Amino acid sequence: MARALFLVVLAIFVAGIAARMEIAVQDEAYFLSDDDAMRTKAFTQARALGATAVRQMVAMHLLHPCRGAEAFHELAKITRVVQTAKRLGMKVQLVLMGVAAEWGTPRGCSGLRPTGENPNIATYKKFVKSMVTYFAKQGVRRFSSWNEPNHPAFLCAGKSVVSKNGDVDATKCSASSKQNLKLFAKLHSAAWGVVKKLQKQKKISPKVQLWIGELAGNGLKKFMIPLLKSTKLKADAFSFHPYQYCSPPNTKKAIFAPGSACKKTMGGMGYVKDVQKQLAKWAKAGRLTTPKGKRLPLYLTEFGYFRTSANAIPEQYRAKWYPMALNVAAKAGVKGFVLYQMVQSPPGRWDTSLLNGDGSVTPAYNAIYAWAKSKGYPVRPHL
């Protein structure tokens, strides 16, 4: 009797651990940094939060052969991220992507168009094959096809608009929305075919996954829903970026933080339940499913409240709203939650950081730490 009761309690405990939403982190600048001390500090503080996964971008333009030694250095830095995460017992998700011109056309690559503008499908297939083959051997099991395909700064089935002074406006695209939808469907299908073929040939583990989505803002209503009305796709998980900007995470209304000049809001954390419902509808209709015809699990792969810039909110609200966002996601059945980013950026850059420039923690970090500790996450003493 006692043994049977023990086994029941153990089963419940194990099920609770398995069901707990994963906490993940991303920091493009500091996880990739050649500054060993700051990189180590950023990883240490992330792991202390109870984070058990890392998200990292892998961009085609950074690894283009025309960059020569720079491309090898970039690959080495990403490899170091994977190895560091592995040493800390953290999983890795790699996003295989391209970007528009102003985000980094390779230096010294004259004549090479931006890798997010009308990308060549055959080139992308080769890129996916090489990256998945290389990193799968190092234990990476999660990959995504493209980043924010509904944002013209990352994908444009044509050309970005050039202003009168000659600068590229990455927020504008010469192509129609239908062209962009068709292009992304081709990109994902190509990547899916590459991964499945590698698995069939037993060149990578059958556990390797390819996720779809990585959608920004209103990408669900204006991008994925129209796309899947006429297209059927397969994937292993669905990823979404539920930035709320200046509103609390438990609402769809334009409610702004007191004391903030920011008046920006969008379809963010308040729409996560809607995303879950849509995933169920797609699965039932056979529009977007796992290889076994099941509904895709949902991962929130970028989230944060701005600390500086025009979209900044007071720290007291960041500290209050981050735990609320984690609760909203967990209650909605989200599988994973990426905190973007760790260390404070230079002025003028994207800054949703949880650490100061010297690696010390902010009140928002402490609030997340307290939440994670209260929920039984494997937190560690932080610096």
C-alpha positions as a Markdown table, in Angstrom:
| # | Residue | x | y | z |
|---|---|---|---|---|
| 1 | Met | 0.0 | 0.0 | 0.0 |
| 2 | Ala | 2.8 | 2.4 | 1.0 |
| 3 | Arg | 4.8 | 1.5 | -2.1 |
| 4 | Ala | 1.7 | 2.1 | -4.4 |
| 5 | Leu | 1.1 | 5.5 | -2.7 |
| 6 | Phe | 4.7 | 6.4 | -3.2 |
| 7 | Leu | 4.6 | 5.6 | -6.9 |
| 8 | Val | 1.5 | 7.7 | -7.4 |
| 9 | Val | 3.1 | 10.7 | -5.7 |
| 10 | Leu | 6.2 | 10.2 | -7.7 |
| 11 | Ala | 4.3 | 10.0 | -11.0 |
| 12 | Ile | 2.5 | 13.2 | -10.1 |
| 13 | Phe | 5.8 | 14.9 | -9.3 |
| 14 | Val | 7.4 | 13.8 | -12.5 |
| 15 | Ala | 4.4 | 14.8 | -14.6 |
| 16 | Gly | 4.5 | 18.3 | -12.9 |
| 17 | Ile | 8.2 | 18.7 | -13.9 |
| 18 | Ala | 7.5 | 17.6 | -17.5 |
| 19 | Ala | 4.5 | 20.0 | -17.8 |
| 20 | Arg | 6.4 | 23.0 | -16.5 |
| 21 | Met | 7.0 | 25.7 | -19.0 |
| 22 | Glu | 10.6 | 26.0 | -20.1 |
| 23 | Ile | 12.4 | 29.3 | -19.5 |
| 24 | Ala | 14.9 | 30.2 | -22.2 |
| 25 | Val | 17.1 | 33.2 | -22.9 |
| 26 | Gln | 18.7 | 35.1 | -25.9 |
| 27 | Asp | 21.3 | 37.8 | -26.1 |
| 28 | Glu | 22.7 | 38.4 | -29.6 |
| 29 | Ala | 25.5 | 40.7 | -28.5 |
| 30 | Tyr | 26.8 | 39.2 | -25.3 |
| 31 | Phe | 26.4 | 35.4 | -25.8 |
| 32 | Leu | 28.4 | 35.9 | -29.0 |
| 33 | Ser | 30.9 | 38.3 | -27.5 |
| 34 | Asp | 34.6 | 37.7 | -27.7 |
| 35 | Asp | 34.8 | 39.2 | -24.2 |
| 36 | Asp | 35.1 | 36.0 | -22.1 |
| 37 | Ala | 34.3 | 37.7 | -18.8 |
| 38 | Met | 31.1 | 39.4 | -20.0 |
| 39 | Arg | 30.0 | 36.4 | -22.0 |
| 40 | Thr | 30.4 | 34.1 | -19.0 |
| 41 | Lys | 28.6 | 36.5 | -16.7 |
| 42 | Ala | 25.7 | 36.8 | -19.1 |
| 43 | Phe | 25.4 | 33.0 | -19.3 |
| 44 | Thr | 25.8 | 32.6 | -15.6 |
| 45 | Gln | 23.1 | 35.1 | -14.8 |
| 46 | Ala | 20.8 | 33.4 | -17.3 |
| 47 | Arg | 21.3 | 30.0 | -15.9 |
| 48 | Ala | 20.8 | 31.3 | -12.4 |
| 49 | Leu | 17.2 | 32.3 | -13.4 |
| 50 | Gly | 16.4 | 28.7 | -14.0 |
| 51 | Ala | 16.7 | 29.0 | -17.7 |
| 52 | Thr | 17.4 | 25.7 | -19.4 |
| 53 | Ala | 17.4 | 26.7 | -23.1 |
| 54 | Val | 19.1 | 29.2 | -25.4 |
| 55 | Arg | 17.9 | 30.7 | -28.6 |
| 56 | Gln | 20.4 | 31.9 | -31.3 |
| 57 | Met | 20.1 | 33.4 | -34.8 |
| 58 | Val | 22.2 | 32.0 | -37.6 |
| 59 | Ala | 22.0 | 34.4 | -40.6 |
| 60 | Met | 22.9 | 33.5 | -44.1 |
| 61 | His | 24.6 | 36.8 | -44.8 |
| 62 | Leu | 27.0 | 36.4 | -41.9 |
| 63 | Leu | 28.2 | 33.0 | -43.1 |
| 64 | His | 28.4 | 33.8 | -46.8 |
| 65 | Pro | 31.7 | 32.5 | -48.3 |
| 66 | Cys | 32.6 | 35.9 | -49.8 |
| 67 | Arg | 33.3 | 37.1 | -46.2 |
| 68 | Gly | 36.2 | 34.6 | -45.9 |
| 69 | Ala | 37.8 | 34.5 | -42.5 |
| 70 | Glu | 34.9 | 36.6 | -41.0 |
| 71 | Ala | 32.4 | 33.9 | -41.8 |
| 72 | Phe | 34.6 | 31.3 | -40.1 |
| 73 | His | 34.9 | 33.6 | -37.1 |
| 74 | Glu | 31.1 | 34.0 | -37.0 |
| 75 | Leu | 30.5 | 30.3 | -37.2 |
| 76 | Ala | 33.0 | 29.8 | -34.4 |
| 77 | Lys | 31.2 | 32.2 | -32.1 |
| 78 | Ile | 27.8 | 30.5 | -32.7 |
| 79 | Thr | 29.5 | 27.1 | -32.1 |
| 80 | Arg | 30.9 | 28.5 | -28.8 |
| 81 | Val | 27.3 | 29.5 | -27.8 |
| 82 | Val | 26.2 | 25.9 | -28.4 |
| 83 | Gln | 29.1 | 24.4 | -26.5 |
| 84 | Thr | 28.6 | 26.8 | -23.5 |
| 85 | Ala | 25.0 | 26.0 | -23.4 |
| 86 | Lys | 25.7 | 22.3 | -23.5 |
| 87 | Arg | 28.2 | 22.6 | -20.6 |
| 88 | Leu | 25.5 | 24.4 | -18.6 |
| 89 | Gly | 22.9 | 21.7 | -19.4 |
| 90 | Met | 20.9 | 24.0 | -21.6 |
| 91 | Lys | 19.1 | 23.1 | -24.9 |
| 92 | Val | 19.7 | 25.2 | -28.0 |
| 93 | Gln | 17.3 | 26.5 | -30.7 |
| 94 | Leu | 18.9 | 27.9 | -33.9 |
| 95 | Val | 16.9 | 30.2 | -36.2 |
| 96 | Leu | 18.1 | 29.8 | -39.8 |
| 97 | Met | 17.3 | 33.2 | -41.4 |
| 98 | Gly | 18.1 | 36.0 | -43.8 |
| 99 | Val | 17.8 | 39.8 | -43.4 |
| 100 | Ala | 17.2 | 43.0 | -45.4 |
| 101 | Ala | 19.9 | 45.3 | -46.7 |
| 102 | Glu | 20.3 | 47.8 | -43.8 |
| 103 | Trp | 20.6 | 44.9 | -41.3 |
| 104 | Gly | 23.9 | 43.7 | -42.7 |
| 105 | Thr | 24.7 | 43.1 | -46.3 |
| 106 | Pro | 28.1 | 41.3 | -46.1 |
| 107 | Arg | 31.0 | 43.7 | -46.2 |
| 108 | Gly | 33.3 | 43.1 | -49.2 |
| 109 | Cys | 30.5 | 41.1 | -51.0 |
| 110 | Ser | 29.9 | 43.4 | -54.0 |
| 111 | Gly | 26.9 | 42.5 | -56.0 |
| 112 | Leu | 25.4 | 40.2 | -53.4 |
| 113 | Arg | 21.8 | 41.1 | -52.7 |
| 114 | Pro | 20.5 | 41.1 | -49.1 |
| 115 | Thr | 19.7 | 37.5 | -48.0 |
| 116 | Gly | 16.2 | 38.5 | -46.9 |
| 117 | Glu | 15.2 | 40.0 | -50.3 |
| 118 | Asn | 13.8 | 37.5 | -52.7 |
| 119 | Pro | 16.0 | 34.7 | -51.3 |
| 120 | Asn | 17.0 | 31.9 | -53.6 |
| 121 | Ile | 15.3 | 28.7 | -52.5 |
| 122 | Ala | 18.1 | 26.5 | -53.7 |
| 123 | Thr | 20.6 | 28.6 | -51.8 |
| 124 | Tyr | 18.5 | 28.4 | -48.6 |
| 125 | Lys | 18.3 | 24.7 | -48.9 |
| 126 | Lys | 22.1 | 24.4 | -49.1 |
| 127 | Phe | 22.4 | 26.7 | -46.1 |
| 128 | Val | 19.8 | 24.7 | -44.0 |
| 129 | Lys | 21.5 | 21.4 | -45.0 |
| 130 | Ser | 25.0 | 22.6 | -43.9 |
| 131 | Met | 23.8 | 24.2 | -40.7 |
| 132 | Val | 21.5 | 21.4 | -39.6 |
| 133 | Thr | 24.1 | 18.8 | -40.4 |
| 134 | Tyr | 26.9 | 20.7 | -38.6 |
| 135 | Phe | 25.0 | 21.6 | -35.4 |
| 136 | Ala | 23.0 | 18.4 | -35.1 |
| 137 | Lys | 26.3 | 16.6 | -34.6 |
| 138 | Gln | 26.9 | 18.9 | -31.7 |
| 139 | Gly | 23.6 | 18.0 | -30.1 |
| 140 | Val | 21.3 | 20.8 | -31.3 |
| 141 | Arg | 17.8 | 19.4 | -31.8 |
| 142 | Arg | 15.8 | 22.5 | -32.5 |
| 143 | Phe | 15.8 | 24.7 | -35.6 |
| 144 | Ser | 13.5 | 27.3 | -37.0 |
| 145 | Ser | 12.8 | 28.2 | -40.7 |
| 146 | Trp | 13.4 | 32.0 | -40.8 |
| 147 | Asn | 12.8 | 34.7 | -38.3 |
| 148 | Glu | 9.7 | 37.1 | -38.4 |
| 149 | Pro | 8.8 | 36.3 | -42.0 |
| 150 | Asn | 5.9 | 38.8 | -41.7 |
| 151 | His | 8.4 | 41.6 | -41.1 |
| 152 | Pro | 9.9 | 43.2 | -44.3 |
| 153 | Ala | 13.2 | 43.7 | -42.5 |
| 154 | Phe | 13.6 | 39.9 | -42.6 |
| 155 | Leu | 11.7 | 38.7 | -45.7 |
| 156 | Cys | 10.6 | 40.5 | -48.9 |
| 157 | Ala | 9.6 | 38.8 | -52.1 |
| 158 | Gly | 11.0 | 41.7 | -54.1 |
| 159 | Lys | 13.1 | 44.6 | -53.0 |
| 160 | Ser | 13.1 | 46.9 | -49.9 |
| 161 | Val | 12.1 | 50.5 | -50.7 |
| 162 | Val | 15.0 | 52.9 | -51.1 |
| 163 | Ser | 14.4 | 56.4 | -49.8 |
| 164 | Lys | 15.5 | 59.6 | -51.7 |
| 165 | Asn | 18.8 | 59.8 | -49.8 |
| 166 | Gly | 19.6 | 56.3 | -50.9 |
| 167 | Asp | 19.0 | 54.5 | -47.6 |
| 168 | Val | 17.1 | 51.2 | -47.5 |
| 169 | Asp | 13.9 | 51.3 | -45.6 |
| 170 | Ala | 13.7 | 47.8 | -44.2 |
| 171 | Thr | 10.1 | 48.4 | -43.0 |
| 172 | Lys | 8.8 | 48.6 | -46.5 |
| 173 | Cys | 8.7 | 46.0 | -49.3 |
| 174 | Ser | 7.9 | 46.4 | -53.0 |
| 175 | Ala | 6.2 | 43.0 | -53.1 |
| 176 | Ser | 2.5 | 42.3 | -52.2 |
| 177 | Ser | 1.5 | 40.4 | -49.1 |
| 178 | Lys | 0.5 | 37.4 | -51.3 |
| 179 | Gln | 4.0 | 37.2 | -52.8 |
| 180 | Asn | 5.6 | 37.2 | -49.3 |
| 181 | Leu | 3.2 | 34.4 | -48.1 |
| 182 | Lys | 4.1 | 32.2 | -51.1 |
| 183 | Leu | 7.8 | 32.8 | -50.6 |
| 184 | Phe | 7.7 | 31.9 | -46.9 |
| 185 | Ala | 5.7 | 28.7 | -47.7 |
| 186 | Lys | 8.4 | 27.7 | -50.2 |
| 187 | Leu | 11.2 | 28.5 | -47.7 |
| 188 | His | 9.7 | 26.4 | -44.9 |
| 189 | Ser | 8.8 | 23.6 | -47.2 |
| 190 | Ala | 12.3 | 23.5 | -48.6 |
| 191 | Ala | 13.8 | 23.5 | -45.1 |
| 192 | Trp | 11.3 | 20.8 | -44.0 |
| 193 | Gly | 12.3 | 18.6 | -46.9 |
| 194 | Val | 16.0 | 19.0 | -46.1 |
| 195 | Val | 15.5 | 17.9 | -42.5 |
| 196 | Lys | 13.3 | 15.0 | -43.4 |
| 197 | Lys | 15.8 | 13.8 | -46.0 |
| 198 | Leu | 18.7 | 14.0 | -43.7 |
| 199 | Gln | 16.8 | 12.0 | -41.1 |
| 200 | Lys | 15.8 | 9.4 | -43.7 |
| 201 | Gln | 19.5 | 9.1 | -44.7 |
| 202 | Lys | 20.3 | 8.7 | -41.0 |
| 203 | Lys | 22.7 | 11.7 | -41.2 |
| 204 | Ile | 21.0 | 13.4 | -38.2 |
| 205 | Ser | 19.0 | 12.3 | -35.2 |
| 206 | Pro | 15.3 | 11.6 | -35.7 |
| 207 | Lys | 14.8 | 13.9 | -32.7 |
| 208 | Val | 15.9 | 17.0 | -34.7 |
| 209 | Gln | 12.9 | 19.4 | -35.0 |
| 210 | Leu | 12.0 | 22.2 | -37.4 |
| 211 | Trp | 9.8 | 24.9 | -36.0 |
| 212 | Ile | 7.6 | 27.3 | -38.0 |
| 213 | Gly | 6.4 | 30.8 | -37.2 |
| 214 | Glu | 8.8 | 33.1 | -35.3 |
| 215 | Leu | 6.0 | 35.7 | -36.0 |
| 216 | Ala | 6.2 | 39.3 | -35.0 |
| 217 | Gly | 3.3 | 41.3 | -33.8 |
| 218 | Asn | 0.1 | 40.7 | -35.8 |
| 219 | Gly | 1.6 | 38.0 | -37.9 |
| 220 | Leu | -1.1 | 35.5 | -36.9 |
| 221 | Lys | -4.1 | 37.4 | -38.3 |
| 222 | Lys | -2.3 | 39.1 | -41.3 |
| 223 | Phe | 0.2 | 36.4 | -42.2 |
| 224 | Met | -0.3 | 32.8 | -41.0 |
| 225 | Ile | -4.1 | 32.6 | -41.2 |
| 226 | Pro | -4.2 | 33.9 | -44.9 |
| 227 | Leu | -1.2 | 31.6 | -45.7 |
| 228 | Leu | -2.9 | 28.4 | -44.4 |
| 229 | Lys | -6.2 | 29.0 | -46.1 |
| 230 | Ser | -4.6 | 27.7 | -49.3 |
| 231 | Thr | -1.5 | 25.8 | -48.1 |
| 232 | Lys | -0.9 | 22.8 | -45.9 |
| 233 | Leu | 2.4 | 22.6 | -44.0 |
| 234 | Lys | 4.2 | 20.4 | -41.5 |
| 235 | Ala | 6.3 | 21.4 | -38.6 |
| 236 | Asp | 7.3 | 20.2 | -35.1 |
| 237 | Ala | 6.3 | 23.4 | -33.1 |
| 238 | Phe | 4.9 | 26.9 | -33.6 |
| 239 | Ser | 6.9 | 30.0 | -32.4 |
| 240 | Phe | 5.5 | 33.5 | -31.7 |
| 241 | His | 6.9 | 36.8 | -30.4 |
| 242 | Pro | 4.2 | 38.3 | -28.1 |
| 243 | Tyr | 5.7 | 41.7 | -27.4 |
| 244 | Gln | 3.2 | 43.8 | -25.5 |
| 245 | Tyr | 5.4 | 47.0 | -25.6 |
| 246 | Cys | 3.8 | 49.4 | -23.1 |
| 247 | Ser | 0.7 | 47.5 | -21.9 |
| 248 | Pro | 0.4 | 44.8 | -19.2 |
| 249 | Pro | 0.5 | 41.3 | -20.4 |
| 250 | Asn | -3.0 | 40.2 | -19.4 |
| 251 | Thr | -4.9 | 42.4 | -21.7 |
| 252 | Lys | -5.6 | 43.2 | -25.4 |
| 253 | Lys | -6.5 | 46.8 | -24.6 |
| 254 | Ala | -4.3 | 49.8 | -25.1 |
| 255 | Ile | -3.5 | 50.4 | -21.4 |
| 256 | Phe | -0.2 | 52.1 | -20.8 |
| 257 | Ala | 2.2 | 52.2 | -18.0 |
| 258 | Pro | 1.9 | 55.3 | -15.8 |
| 259 | Gly | 4.9 | 57.6 | -16.1 |
| 260 | Ser | 5.8 | 56.4 | -19.6 |
| 261 | Ala | 5.8 | 58.4 | -22.8 |
| 262 | Cys | 5.2 | 55.2 | -24.7 |
| 263 | Lys | 1.8 | 54.7 | -26.3 |
| 264 | Lys | 2.5 | 51.7 | -28.4 |
| 265 | Thr | 0.8 | 48.3 | -28.1 |
| 266 | Met | 0.2 | 45.3 | -30.4 |
| 267 | Gly | -1.1 | 41.8 | -30.5 |
| 268 | Gly | 1.1 | 40.3 | -27.9 |
| 269 | Met | 0.9 | 38.3 | -24.7 |
| 270 | Gly | -2.8 | 39.1 | -24.4 |
| 271 | Tyr | -3.4 | 37.1 | -27.6 |
| 272 | Val | -1.6 | 33.9 | -26.6 |
| 273 | Lys | -4.9 | 32.1 | -25.9 |
| 274 | Asp | -6.1 | 33.0 | -29.4 |
| 275 | Val | -2.9 | 31.6 | -30.9 |
| 276 | Gln | -3.6 | 28.3 | -29.0 |
| 277 | Lys | -7.1 | 28.2 | -30.4 |
| 278 | Gln | -5.9 | 28.8 | -33.9 |
| 279 | Leu | -3.3 | 26.0 | -33.6 |
| 280 | Ala | -6.2 | 23.6 | -32.7 |
| 281 | Lys | -8.2 | 24.8 | -35.7 |
| 282 | Trp | -5.3 | 24.3 | -38.1 |
| 283 | Ala | -4.7 | 20.8 | -36.7 |
| 284 | Lys | -8.3 | 19.8 | -37.0 |
| 285 | Ala | -8.5 | 21.0 | -40.6 |
| 286 | Gly | -5.1 | 19.4 | -41.4 |
| 287 | Arg | -3.6 | 22.8 | -42.4 |
| 288 | Leu | -0.7 | 22.8 | -40.0 |
| 289 | Thr | 0.2 | 19.7 | -38.0 |
| 290 | Thr | 3.1 | 17.7 | -36.7 |
| 291 | Pro | 4.2 | 14.7 | -38.8 |
| 292 | Lys | 1.7 | 12.6 | -36.9 |
| 293 | Gly | -1.1 | 14.9 | -37.7 |
| 294 | Lys | -1.2 | 16.4 | -34.2 |
| 295 | Arg | -1.5 | 20.0 | -33.1 |
| 296 | Leu | 1.7 | 22.0 | -32.8 |
| 297 | Pro | 3.0 | 22.9 | -29.3 |
| 298 | Leu | 3.5 | 26.7 | -28.8 |
| 299 | Tyr | 6.8 | 28.4 | -27.9 |
| 300 | Leu | 7.1 | 32.1 | -27.2 |
| 301 | Thr | 10.5 | 32.7 | -28.6 |
| 302 | Glu | 11.0 | 36.4 | -28.0 |
| 303 | Phe | 9.6 | 38.6 | -25.2 |
| 304 | Gly | 10.6 | 41.6 | -23.2 |
| 305 | Tyr | 9.7 | 45.1 | -22.0 |
| 306 | Phe | 11.8 | 48.0 | -23.1 |
| 307 | Arg | 14.2 | 49.5 | -20.6 |
| 308 | Thr | 15.4 | 52.4 | -22.8 |
| 309 | Ser | 14.2 | 54.1 | -26.0 |
| 310 | Ala | 10.9 | 55.7 | -26.9 |
| 311 | Asn | 9.1 | 52.4 | -25.9 |
| 312 | Ala | 10.6 | 52.3 | -22.4 |
| 313 | Ile | 8.5 | 51.8 | -19.4 |
| 314 | Pro | 9.4 | 52.5 | -15.7 |
| 315 | Glu | 11.4 | 49.7 | -14.1 |
| 316 | Gln | 8.8 | 49.2 | -11.4 |
| 317 | Tyr | 6.3 | 48.1 | -14.1 |
| 318 | Arg | 8.9 | 45.9 | -15.8 |
| 319 | Ala | 9.4 | 44.2 | -12.5 |
| 320 | Lys | 5.6 | 43.8 | -12.1 |
| 321 | Trp | 4.7 | 42.7 | -15.6 |
| 322 | Tyr | 7.4 | 40.1 | -16.3 |
| 323 | Pro | 6.1 | 37.7 | -13.7 |
| 324 | Met | 2.5 | 38.4 | -14.9 |
| 325 | Ala | 3.6 | 37.5 | -18.5 |
| 326 | Leu | 5.1 | 34.3 | -17.3 |
| 327 | Asn | 1.9 | 33.4 | -15.5 |
| 328 | Val | -0.2 | 34.2 | -18.5 |
| 329 | Ala | 1.9 | 32.0 | -20.7 |
| 330 | Ala | 2.1 | 29.1 | -18.3 |
| 331 | Lys | -1.7 | 29.2 | -17.8 |
| 332 | Ala | -2.2 | 29.2 | -21.5 |
| 333 | Gly | -0.2 | 25.9 | -21.9 |
| 334 | Val | 2.8 | 27.5 | -23.5 |
| 335 | Lys | 5.8 | 25.1 | -23.7 |
| 336 | Gly | 8.6 | 27.5 | -23.7 |
| 337 | Phe | 9.3 | 31.2 | -23.0 |
| 338 | Val | 12.3 | 33.1 | -24.3 |
| 339 | Leu | 13.5 | 36.2 | -22.3 |
| 340 | Tyr | 15.1 | 38.6 | -24.8 |
| 341 | Gln | 17.7 | 40.0 | -23.8 |
| 342 | Met | 20.2 | 39.8 | -21.0 |
| 343 | Val | 22.8 | 42.6 | -20.9 |
| 344 | Gln | 22.0 | 46.3 | -21.5 |
| 345 | Ser | 22.6 | 47.5 | -25.0 |
| 346 | Pro | 24.5 | 50.7 | -26.1 |
| 347 | Pro | 22.2 | 53.8 | -26.4 |
| 348 | Gly | 19.9 | 53.8 | -29.4 |
| 349 | Arg | 19.9 | 50.0 | -29.7 |
| 350 | Trp | 17.0 | 47.5 | -29.0 |
| 351 | Asp | 17.1 | 47.2 | -25.2 |
| 352 | Thr | 14.8 | 44.9 | -23.2 |
| 353 | Ser | 17.7 | 43.9 | -21.0 |
| 354 | Leu | 17.6 | 42.3 | -17.6 |
| 355 | Leu | 21.2 | 43.1 | -16.6 |
| 356 | Asn | 23.2 | 46.3 | -16.3 |
| 357 | Gly | 26.2 | 46.9 | -18.5 |
| 358 | Asp | 28.5 | 45.5 | -15.8 |
| 359 | Gly | 26.4 | 42.3 | -15.5 |
| 360 | Ser | 24.6 | 43.3 | -12.3 |
| 361 | Val | 20.9 | 42.6 | -12.0 |
| 362 | Thr | 17.9 | 44.8 | -12.4 |
| 363 | Pro | 14.7 | 44.8 | -10.3 |
| 364 | Ala | 13.0 | 43.1 | -13.3 |
| 365 | Tyr | 15.6 | 40.3 | -13.2 |
| 366 | Asn | 15.0 | 39.9 | -9.4 |
| 367 | Ala | 11.3 | 39.7 | -10.0 |
| 368 | Ile | 11.7 | 36.9 | -12.6 |
| 369 | Tyr | 14.1 | 35.1 | -10.3 |
| 370 | Ala | 11.7 | 35.2 | -7.4 |
| 371 | Trp | 8.9 | 33.9 | -9.7 |
| 372 | Ala | 11.0 | 31.1 | -11.0 |
| 373 | Lys | 12.1 | 30.1 | -7.5 |
| 374 | Ser | 8.5 | 30.1 | -6.2 |
| 375 | Lys | 7.5 | 27.8 | -9.1 |
| 376 | Gly | 10.3 | 25.3 | -8.4 |
| 377 | Tyr | 12.6 | 26.1 | -11.3 |
| 378 | Pro | 16.3 | 25.1 | -11.0 |
| 379 | Val | 17.5 | 28.5 | -10.0 |
| 380 | Arg | 21.1 | 29.1 | -8.8 |
| 381 | Pro | 22.7 | 31.9 | -6.8 |
| 382 | His | 23.3 | 34.8 | -9.0 |
| 383 | Leu | 26.2 | 37.2 | -9.0 |
